Amino acid sequence: MTDDIRSAWQNQSTSGASMQILTEVMKKTGVFRRKIIRRNWVEYIAGAFVITIFGFYIYRIDSVLADIGSALTIAATIFVMHYLRKRGSPGTPPTEGTLTEMIAFHRHELARQRDLVRNVMWWYLVPFVPGVFFFVMGTANLAALSLSIRIPVILAIFVGVWLLNQYGARRLQKQIDALEHISA
């Protein structure tokens, strides 16, 4: 009889701990999902702003190169917004499941976002290069700042965006590694 009580107590303790971990994973999954949705909306709003500004530039700046640059920047923005919606939207978490299933779902979502930000150079930055190039060349004689100042500033912005995303990818990897310890 004592062994039965001990066994029941040990199983209750384990399942209680598992429920606590499950609740914590579900909470983290929800917080992460809301963070990704918020990030995407900020990007969509910024994209709408970029499209509006460069659409305005097409009509206001009298330069064929600037017009080409503006059109290419608008096209790059549409591509990036579509890519982000298709590849960067969070998945819908299961409403119920085992601890292992919830950890697997959360890990998968973390890995998808890690891969997205890790590859930001190719889907987010490179598409803007042609538009920025043509726009800068088309406005070279109109701008208050010379090309020797504008080009390094633009490069610094691109490198800064890339570095911030690499930092984000490392942080996501740390979260993935922490989940590996839970499921082990």
N, C-alpha and C positions, 0 to 999 in steps of 0.2 A: 504494500500500500504506500509506503513512504517513497518508493521509487516512482510510482505513478504520480504522486503529488510533485515530486522534484521534477519529473519530466514535463508535467503540465506547466509548472512555474517557469522552467527554462524556455519552453516553447512560447509561452505568453510574453516573456521578456524579449525574445528575439523578434516575434511578430510585432510587438509594440515598437521596438527600435526600427524595424523595417518600415512600419507605417509612418514613423516620424521622418525617416529618410525619404520615403515616397512623397510625403507631403512637402518636404523641403525641395525635392527635385521638381515637383509640379509647380511650386511657387517660383523657383528659378526659371523654369521653362516659360511661365507666363510673363515674368518680368523681362526676360530676354526677347520674347515675341513682341511685346509692346515697344521695347527699345528699337527693334528692327523696323517695325511699322512707323515709328516716329522718325527714324533716320531716313526711310524711304520718302515720307511725306516732305521732309525738309529738302531732299534732293529734287522731288517733283516741283515744289514751289520755286526752288532756285532755277530749275530747268525752264519753267514758264517765264521767269524773269529774264533769263538769258535769251530765250526765243523772242520775247517782246523787244528787248534792247537791240538785238542784232537785226530784227525785222525793221525797227525804226532806223537803224544805221543804213540799211539798204536804200531807204528813201531820202535820207538826209545827207549822206556823204557822197560827194560826186567823184567817185573813183571806182573804176571797173574792178581793180584788185581788191579794194575794200568790200565791194559788193559780193565778189566771189568768196572772200574770206567770211563775210557775214552769212552767206548761204551755206557754206561748208560748216560753220559753227552751229548753225541751226540744225543742220542734218546730223552732226555729231551729237548734239543735245538730245534729239529725238531718239537716236540709236541708243545712247546711254540710258535714257529713261526707260526705253523698252527692255533693254538688257537687264536693268535693275529690277524691273517688275517681274520679268520672266525668271531670272536666276537668283534674285535677292529677296524675293518675298518670302516671309516665314511660312512654314508648314503649319497645318492645324494639328495641335497636340491631341492625343487621344484623351477622352474624358475619363476613362478608367483603364486600368491595366496593371500588370505586375510591376514591381520595382525594376526588374530587368528590362521590361518593355519601355518604361518611362525613361530610364537612363539611356537606353539605345536611341530613343527618339531625340532626346535632348542632345546627346553626343552627335547625332547625325546633323541636327540643325546647327550646332556650333561649328562642325567641320565644313558644312556648306558655306556658312558666312566667312569662316577663316579662309577658305579657298577663294571666295569672291574678293575679299579685300587683299589677299596675297597677290592676286593677278590684276590688280587695279591698273597697272601700267598698260595692259593690252586692251582692256575693254573700256576704260574710263579716260585715260590720258592720251594715248596714241590717236584716237579718233579726232581729238581737237587740234592736233599739230598742224594739219594742212590749213584749216580755217584760221588759226592764230597767225600762221606764217603769212598768208595772203592779206589778212587784215592789217597786220603790222606793216607790211611792205606798202600796202595801199594807203595807209595813213601816215607814212613816214614824214611827208612834207607838211602834214596838218598838225602833228602832235607837238606839244610843248617839250616833251622829253625826247632826246635823241635815241636812235636805235642802240647806241652803245650803252644806254641806261635801261631801255625798255626790255631788250632781249635778256640780259642777266636777271632782271626782276621776274620776267615770265618763267625763265628756267628755274629760278629759286622757288616760285610758286609750284611748279610741276614737281620738283624734287621734294618740296615740303609735303605735298599731298601724298606722294609715294611713300615717304618716310613715315608719316602718320598712319597710313594704312598698314605698313609692315609692322609697326608697333601694335596696332590693333590685332593683326594676325597672330603675333606672339602672345598677346593677352588671351585670345580665344584658345590658342593651343594650351596654355596653362590651365584653362578651365576644362578642356578635354582631358588633360593629364590627371586633373583632380577627380574627374568622373571615373577614370580607369581604376583609381584606388578604391572608390566606393564599390564598384562592381566586382572587384577582385576578391 
